[in-house]
Amino acid sequence: GSRFWAIVVSSLPVVVIALAAVPVISIVQGLPVSYTLSIGAFALIAPLTHVFGKTVSGPLRLGGITAFVIAALPYQAAGMPMAFWAIMAGVAASAILESRSLLQAWRTGREVEA
């Protein structure tokens, strides 16, 4: 009874979105590629500024900045994506340059105060 109707009611928005996707995709495909890429880039500005602001204002800044820069590189090393190497480089930078704060964060299991 009620589970069936819950599934039906919750599925209706998904079906509407799926049906609307076809005309939306055809409209987007008709736009110039540079316009579509520009809109995508503008959509990423706010999240990137938020993440970068958190990176440079929080504790263990040097490790965070190092990881951010490495992750932004468009390369691979040893078959691994740069996201993996960004974590390794960020932890290494913090271990070398901010070891006291890093150990404190690991011991307490939470962020250290800046």
Order of alpha helices (4+ residues) and beta strands (2+ residues): alpha-alpha-alpha-beta-beta-alpha-alpha
